[in-house]
Amino acid sequence: MVFLIDQARFFPHGYALVMKIRLGHSPDSDDAFMFWGLAKGPVKSDFEFEHILRDIQTLNEWAMEGRLESSAVSVHTFAYVADRYALLRHGGSFGDDYGPMIVGPRQLSPEELLETTIAVPGLLTSAFLALNLYFAETLGAKVPVGVGVPSRPTEARFVVPKFEVVPFDEIIPAIREGRFAAGLIIHEGQLTYAKEGLELTEDLGRWWKGRTGLPLPLGVNVVRKDLGAEAVREISRCMRESITAGLTHRTEALEYALQFARGMDSATSDEFVGMYVNERTLDMGEEGVRAIRLFLEKGASIGVVPATPIEVVD
């Protein structure tokens, strides 16, 4: 158990009790790049940060329990945890005219997609919410009749008629083995699928940009509200300065991130990091906040997520 103690409190003999912050993020090169400054670089704090590396689906599930003090989560998941976690302006991942992709051995028609079982990387991922929006707005699919808006993920019923959850790094191999005719890919698969002999049916980031004029919101960093305002501000400062440190010391941060690149060479990893760690990551701006609100509003309008008030911490 982690005891949350106000920074100003001291033991009787004058020794301060350091607050431990468990910080969850994915073992991916873009997240590693963002947190280099805090893990290995120049960012300092009186708090003790423990980096917890897990895949995004696990982090999403843990956020539902409020397990970590701060975490990366999918924007989709934020719809369910906004009462417990505050959203940070920095650390967000957006696909600006690119994003999760539907791929397969060949390009599929809309009619074929409606009849195809799609391998997806997790029910709480933003990629899956984007897929549901695409099916609803482009393919005309609907949530089953009589299903209400969910208050928790276990109540959710989805627009995509046929899907199966597969770990994100196993989706491309599963397609190549013939287990699926289509898969929804994220992370570095967006840069490597063609080398694997697969073809693109739809880039959901490009589809979303064409439909809304906004970047597709994918991941965000959040902080538990019950830590108190001072702690939330300090955690926010550390994470913002960590992103700044990575962008300022790109060579060192990228070298650290390469150990999480899952086989990508330096050039490809650099390209991938640049896609998801940039000036918008440092501050999503009003456009980013607007994109998140619209994404979740559209998700609520088709009955996939609950309506969500958004509190943003500077």
N, C-alpha and C positions, 0 to 999 in steps of 0.2 A: 504494500500500500504506500502511496506517495502522500505525505502530509503537506498541505498547502499552508504556508506560514507567511504572514505579511513581512515584507523585506525589512521593516523598521523594528521588528521584534528581535530580542536577543536572549540568549541564555543568561542565567543569573551572574555568571562570571564574565560576561561581556563578549562572548563568541557568537557571531551571527550564524543562524541556521540557514544554509543555502537552499533555495528552492530548486527542486529538480523538475525539469521540463522534458517530458517524453515527446519527441518530435518525429512524427511518422511521415515517411515519404517513400516513393518507389525506388527500387534498385535499378534505375535507368540513368543513362548518361545525362539527360536534360535535368533531372532532379539533382543528381550528384553535382552537376555544374552549378546549379543554384545554391546549393548548401556547402560548397567548398569553403567559402569564406568563414562559415561558422564551424565547420568540421576540422579544417586544416589551415585556414587562412587567418586574416588579421582581425576578425570580429571578436570582441571580448565582451563578457557580461558577468555580473555577479551571480547569475543563474547558472546552474549546471544542466547542460543540454545532453540528453541521451538520444542518439539517432536510431530510430527503429525503422528498419528497411523491410517492407513487405509489398506484395503486389497490390495494385489499386483496389481490386475487389475485396481483399482482406481489410485494407484501410477503410473502405466504405462500410463494411460490416462492423468494424470496431467503432467507427464514428457513431453508428446507430446506438451503441452502448455507452458512448461518451468515455471510452477507455483511455484515450490519450489527451494530454493537455493541448497539443497542437498537432495538426495533421494536414497532409494533402488529401483532398477528397474530390470525387467527381462532382460536377455541377448538378448532375442528376440527383446524387445523394444529398446534396445540400438542401434540396426541397424537403427532406425529412428531418434534418438536424438543425435548421435555422433557429429553432427555439433554444438550443443548447450551445451552439457555436456562432461566433461572429465571423464575418467574411473580411479578409484582408484585401486591400487594394493591390498588393504586390504578391507575386508568386503564382499568378494565374497563368494558365496555358490556353491559348486561343489559336484556332486554325484560321488564318486570314486567306481565304480562297483555297484552302486545302484542309484536309482533316481525315477522319476515319473513312475507309474505303470498302466498298463491296467488290470483291474479286472472286475469280474462279478460273477454271481451265479455259473457259470461253466467256464472251460477253453474253449476258442473259437479257431477254426482253422483259418488260414489265409483267406480262402475263406469266412468264416462266418464274419470275421472282416470287409471285404470289403463291406458287405451288411448290417452291423449293425450300427445303430445310436449310437454314443459314446458321453456320457456326458463329456464335457471338462471344465476346470476351467477358461478359458479366452483366447481370440484370440491372445493376445499379450504376453502370458506367454511362457517361455522357454519350458515348458512341451508340449505345443501345437506345437511349432516348431519341437521339438524332435519327436513328433508323426507324423508330416508330413514327416520328413526325414525317419522314420521307414517305413511308407507306400510307399514312393518312392523307397527306396533302398532294402527293403525286400519283399514288397508285389507287387511292380511293378506299383503302382498307379502313375498318372501323372496330372500335372496342366492342366486345360481345354485348348484345342488348341486355339491359337490366343491371349492368355493372356500374356501381357508383364510383366517385373519386376516392382513391385510397387514402387512409390516414397513416398507414404503415406499408412497407414494401410487400409484406405477405398478403396484402389485400389487392395488390395491383393485378390488373388484367391488361394484356398488351395488344396493340394493333397488329404487330407482326404475327401472322398466323402460324408459322412454323419456324422454330429455332431450337438450338441446343447450345448450352453453355460449354465452352471449351477454353482452357487456359490460353491467354492471348498468344503466347509463344509457341503453341501447338496447333494454331489454326491453319497456317500455311502448310505445315507437314501433313495435316489431316486432309486438306484439299488435294495435295499431290498424291496421297495414298488412295484417293478415290472415295473417301468416307463422306465427303460433302461436295456438292456442286457449287457452293458459294460460301464465302466467309466474310465476316466484318473484321477488318484488320486495323490495328492501332500501332503506335510506337514505330520502331524502325522498319517494320514490315511495309510501311507506306513508301519507303525508298528502295526496298529490295524485292518486292513481289514480282516485278517484271523479270528479274534475273532468275527467279524460280519458275519461270515459264507460265505465269498467270496473267490474266487479262482483267482490265478494269471495267466494271459495269457502272459504278457511280462513285464519285468522290463527294461525300456528304458535306465537307467543308465548302466545296465549290458550289454545290447545290444550295446550301444555306445562304452563302454570300449573294448568289444570284437572286434569291427570293427576298432577302431582307436588307441587303447592302451592308451587313454587319459581319464581323468575324464570328466564327462558331466557338462558343465557350465550352471548354472541355474539363479543365481541372482548376481548382482553387485551393488556397491555403486558408485554414480556419483556426481559431483559438477559442477554447472553452470560456464562456462568459463568467462562470463561477470563480475563476481565478481572481477576479477583481480588476478594476480599471487600470491600476498602476502596472500590474503584471502583464495585462494584455498589451499595454503600450510598449513595455520593455521587450516582450517577445516580438511584437511588430517591428520595433527598431532593429533588433538583431537580424531578423529575416530580410528586411529591406536592405540593410548594409551588406548582408551576405550576397545578395543578388548583385548589388553594385560592385562588390569586390570581384565577383566572377567576370562581369562584363569589363571591368577595368584591367584585370589580370587574366586575360582570356587564355593565354598559353598555359599558365600554371593550372588554371581551373579545368581546362580541357584535358590536360594530362591526367589529372585526378579522375575526371569523368570517364576516361577511356576504359578503366577497369570494369565499368558497368555497361560497356557498349555492346555486349553479346555478339562478338565476332565482326562488328563493323570496323573498317579501317579508319584511320585518322580523318581523312577527308570526308567520308560519309558521316562519321560521328559529328564532325564540325558542322556539316550541313544540317543534320538532325537537331543539334543543340540550337543552331540559329533559328530554326523553325519555331521552337517553343520557349526559348529564353532570349528576350529582346527588350526593347524599350517598353513595350506593353506589359511585359512581365514585371518590370520595375514599378509601373503604375498603370493599371488597366484603364484609367481615365473614365470619363462619363460614357464614352462609347462602349467600353467593356462592361460597365454596370448595366447600361441599356441592353446590351446583347444578352446578359445573364437573365435580366428580368423578362425579356421577350421569349427567350428559350424556355424558361419555366412556365410562363403564362401560356405558351402554346402547348406545352406538355400537360398543363392542367385542363386546357380547353378540349383536349381529346381524351381526358379521363385517366391519364397515365400517372400523374403526380398530383399532390394536393397544391392548392394555391399557397404561395410562400411569400411572407414579408421579408425583405432583405435589409439587414443592418450591416453597413460597411464601416470598417475601422481604418482610419488613415495611417 
